[in-house]
Amino acid sequence: MENRYQYFMNIEENDQEIANLFRQLHGDKWRGTMKNVLHEMTFHYPVVSERDIRNLQVPMMLVNGSNTLHEVESVSYVKKINSDIEIGLVPYAGHTANMEQPQLYNQILDAFLNKIRD
C-alpha cells in the first residue's frame, strides 16, 4: 500500500497522462485535494465488512459507471450480500459517473429517492 501511495503522491513524474486527467476532472486545486484524499483513503479508510453490508437497514443505493469490469463486479458483490441495496449502473461512464453522465446519473438517483419517499 505504501508503494501505491508514493506512486500517486508523485503522479506527475510517474504518469503525466493520469495527472492531466486529474487536472481536467478536478481543476487547478487537484494536487492538494488528491494529497488530502489519498492520505485519508490510504491510512484512515473505513473498513466495511460483509457483515456490515448485510446488516444495513437504511435505504441505500450504490451507483457506478459500467465502463470497467471492476465497477460492475463491485456493485454485483454488494447486491449479493444485501439484496435490499439498490444498484445503478451508468452506461458510458467510469468511476466519475456523476460527472461523465450527469443527466443519467440524476435520473437514477431521482428514481431511487422517489421510491424511498413513497
PyMOL commands that set and color helices and strands:
alter all, ss='L'
color gray80, all
select helices_A, chain A and resi 2-9+11-14+16-26+30-43+50-54+69-81+97-100+102-117
alter helices_A, ss='H'
color red, helices_A
select strands_A, chain A and resi 61-65+86-90
alter strands_A, ss='S'
color yellow, strands_A
deselect
rebuild
show_as cartoon
